[in-house]
């Protein structure tokens, strides 16, 4: 289903209504409240974006830094959401994985934009691919969906290099939604830890296909690595499947345990699961 399909847009609108219902009773100190106060207590600077109130520009900082920045106050800090979407070839095999990743990112971005937060898309594979400029406001939903709709799966995975390149651009600390199958030979712990050390809040959405978790016995097969093209002859008898399932189970438990230890949200999303259900689990936990 295209992200610009009217049916999908209606599903996003329904998700927004459910999200609003979830936060209707939140306290004034809730992190995801979209209310802006008028406190005079200075909190931070952030870069100026076209459309911002020019009265908030800190001209003293401009004289020092030669770049436009806005003054933020305690009750006025908006959330920056970075959609770090895995577009390596393993997300395209099976193809439904990339579609689920796009739907998850679209749902998160839609809720954020309609809540006046800033959203940008950061596709990655073996390195960071061209990100979108941060946007804010309901009117930019179409631009967000078009950017996600155009993503294609290709190449290898290197989350660590991609995160290093992201942080080299010195983005303002915010929420980093990592949408991936986490099939990275170099692992996920170091780049996620680095995001945390730079004051970002990672959120992990793990996209899986049922056949990856529990393959159907199929006798003698030739498996092809989607990212590197390597071939491996295997016999999918019950003995080899038991060993495979044990390794997959260990990987899933390790990833979930890592997230729990660091206090991060971790959501495993099957290609057979509606994306709304996965996102509502996150919103309830937020």
C-alpha positions in Angstrom: 0.0 0.0 0.0 1.4 3.4 -1.0 1.8 5.9 1.9 -0.2 8.4 -0.2 -3.1 6.0 -0.6 -6.3 7.5 0.8 -6.9 4.3 2.8 -3.5 4.7 4.5 -4.1 8.4 5.2 -7.4 7.5 7.0 -5.5 4.9 9.1 -3.0 7.7 10.1 -5.9 10.0 11.0 -7.4 7.2 13.2 -4.0 6.7 14.8 -3.8 10.4 15.7 -7.2 10.3 17.3 -6.1 7.3 19.4 -2.9 9.1 20.3 -4.8 12.2 21.4 -7.1 10.0 23.5 -4.0 8.5 25.1 -2.5 11.8 26.1 -5.8 13.7 27.0 -5.3 13.0 30.7 -1.5 13.5 30.8 -0.1 15.8 33.5 1.4 19.2 32.7 4.9 17.7 33.0 4.4 15.0 30.5 7.3 14.8 28.0 5.1 14.6 24.9 2.7 17.4 25.8 2.5 19.9 22.9 1.6 22.9 25.1 4.0 25.8 25.0 4.4 28.1 28.0 5.7 31.6 28.5 8.3 30.9 31.2 11.2 33.3 31.2 13.7 30.6 32.4 16.2 30.1 29.6 16.7 26.5 28.6 18.7 26.2 25.4 19.3 27.3 21.8 18.2 25.6 18.6 18.8 26.4 14.9 16.5 28.9 13.3 14.2 27.4 10.6 12.2 29.4 8.0 8.8 30.1 9.5 10.1 30.5 13.1 9.3 33.7 15.1 12.1 36.1 14.2 11.6 37.8 17.6 13.1 34.8 19.3 16.4 35.0 17.4 19.4 35.5 19.7 21.4 38.2 18.0 24.2 38.1 20.6 24.7 34.4 19.8 24.6 35.3 16.1 27.4 37.8 16.6 29.5 35.0 18.1 28.5 32.0 16.0 27.6 33.7 12.7 24.5 31.5 12.5 20.9 32.1 13.4 19.6 30.4 16.6 16.5 30.8 18.6 16.2 31.2 22.4 14.2 28.4 24.0 12.6 28.6 27.4 11.7 25.8 29.8 8.1 25.4 28.8 8.8 26.0 25.1 11.1 23.2 24.0 9.7 21.3 21.1 10.6 17.7 20.4 12.8 16.8 17.5 12.0 13.4 16.0 14.7 11.7 13.8 13.3 8.7 11.8 16.4 6.6 11.3 15.0 4.1 8.8 17.0 1.0 7.7 17.0 0.8 3.9 19.6 -1.9 3.5 18.9 -4.9 1.2 17.9 -7.1 4.0 14.8 -4.9 4.6 13.8 -5.7 1.0 13.9 -9.5 1.5 11.0 -10.2 2.0 9.7 -6.9 0.6 7.0 -6.6 3.3 9.7 -5.6 5.9 10.5 -2.3 4.1 6.8 -1.6 3.8 6.2 -2.1 7.5 9.3 0.1 8.3 7.8 2.9 6.1 4.4 2.5 7.8 5.9 2.7 11.3 8.0 5.8 10.4 5.0 7.4 8.7 2.8 6.8 11.8 5.4 8.2 14.2 6.0 11.2 11.9 2.3 11.9 11.5 1.7 12.0 15.2 4.7 14.2 15.8 3.8 16.7 13.0 0.2 17.0 14.1 1.6 17.6 17.6 3.8 20.5 16.4 7.1 18.6 16.8 9.9 18.6 14.3 10.4 15.6 12.1 13.2 14.5 9.7 13.9 11.2 7.9 17.4 9.7 8.0 17.6 6.6 5.8 20.7 4.4 6.3 22.4 1.3 4.9 26.1 0.9 4.8 26.3 4.6 5.6 23.9 7.5 6.2 21.9 8.4 3.1 20.5 11.8 2.2 18.3 13.0 5.1 15.3 15.3 4.7 15.3 18.8 6.2 13.4 19.0 9.4 9.8 20.0 9.0 7.0 20.9 11.4 3.2 21.2 11.2 0.3 19.3 9.8 0.8 20.9 6.3 4.1 19.0 5.9 2.6 15.6 6.3 2.5 15.1 2.5 6.2 15.9 2.1 7.1 13.4 4.9 5.0 10.7 3.3 6.5 11.3 -0.2 10.0 11.1 1.3 9.3 7.8 3.0 7.3 6.4 0.0 10.4 6.8 -2.2 12.8 4.8 0.0 14.3 1.7 -1.6 16.2 -1.2 0.0 19.8 -1.6 -1.3 23.3 -2.3 -0.1 24.7 -3.5 3.3 24.0 -2.4 6.9 26.4 -0.4 9.0 24.4 1.3 11.8 27.6 2.4 13.7 28.9 4.4 10.7 25.5 5.8 10.0 25.0 7.0 13.5 28.5 8.5 13.5 27.7 10.5 10.4 24.4 11.6 11.8 26.0 12.9 15.0 28.7 14.6 13.0 26.0 17.0 11.8 25.4 18.0 15.4 21.6 17.5 15.5 19.7 18.9 18.5 19.1 16.2 21.1 15.8 14.5 20.5 13.9 11.3 19.9 15.7 8.9 17.5 13.3 6.2 16.2 15.5 3.4 14.8 13.4 1.2 12.5 15.4 -1.8 11.4 15.7 -5.6 11.4 19.0 -5.0 13.3 20.8 -7.6 11.1 24.1 -5.8 11.3 27.4 -7.8 11.4 29.0 -5.1 13.5 26.2 -5.1 16.1 23.8 -2.4 17.4 25.1 -1.7 20.9 27.9 0.8 20.2 25.9 3.1 18.0 22.8 3.1 20.2 25.0 3.7 23.3 26.6 6.6 21.4 23.2 8.2 20.7 22.4 7.9 24.4 25.8 9.5 25.3 24.9 12.5 23.0 21.7 13.0 25.0 19.4 11.5 22.4 16.6 9.1 23.3 16.6 6.0 21.1 13.4 4.1 20.4 13.9 0.7 18.8 11.4 -0.8 16.4 12.5 -4.3 15.3 10.9 -5.4 12.0 10.8 -9.1 11.4 9.1 -11.6 9.0 7.6 -14.8 10.4 9.6 -16.9 8.0 12.8 -15.5 9.5 11.7 -16.6 12.9 10.4 -20.0 12.0 11.3 -21.2 8.5 9.4 -23.9 6.8 11.3 -27.2 6.4 12.4 -27.4 2.8 15.1 -30.0 2.3 18.2 -29.0 0.4 18.3 -25.2 -0.4 20.7 -22.5 -1.5 20.4 -19.4 0.7 21.6 -16.1 -0.8 22.7 -13.2 1.5 20.5 -10.3 0.4 23.2 -7.7 1.2 26.4 -9.4 0.1 25.3 -12.0 -2.4 27.1 -14.8 -0.7 25.5 -18.3 -1.3 25.2 -21.1 1.3 24.0 -24.6 0.7 21.9 -25.9 3.6 19.6 -28.7 4.4 16.6 -27.5 6.4 15.9 -30.7 8.3 14.5 -30.6 11.8 18.0 -30.7 13.4 19.3 -27.6 11.6 16.0 -25.8 12.2 16.2 -26.4 15.9 19.7 -24.9 15.9 18.6 -22.0 13.8 15.6 -21.3 16.0 17.8 -21.4 19.1 20.1 -18.7 17.6 17.2 -16.5 16.6 15.7 -16.8 20.0 19.0 -15.8 21.6 19.3 -12.8 19.3 15.8 -11.6 20.1 16.3 -12.0 23.8 19.7 -10.3 23.7 18.2 -7.3 21.8 15.2 -7.0 24.1 17.5 -7.4 27.2 19.8 -4.7 25.9 16.9 -2.2 25.5 15.5 -3.1 28.9 18.9 -2.6 30.7 19.2 0.9 29.2 15.6 1.8 29.8 14.7 2.1 26.1 11.5 1.2 24.4 11.8 -2.0 22.3 9.0 -3.1 20.0 9.2 -6.2 17.8 6.9 -5.7 14.8 6.0 -8.7 12.6 5.0 -8.0 8.9 1.7 -9.7 9.9 1.0 -7.0 12.6 -0.9 -3.8 11.9 1.4 -0.8 12.4 -1.2 1.0 14.5 -0.9 -1.7 17.1 2.8 -1.5 17.3 2.8 2.3 17.6 0.1 2.3 20.2 2.2 0.0 22.4 4.9 2.7 22.2 2.5 5.6 22.9 1.2 3.8 25.9 4.7 3.3 27.2 5.9 6.8 26.5 
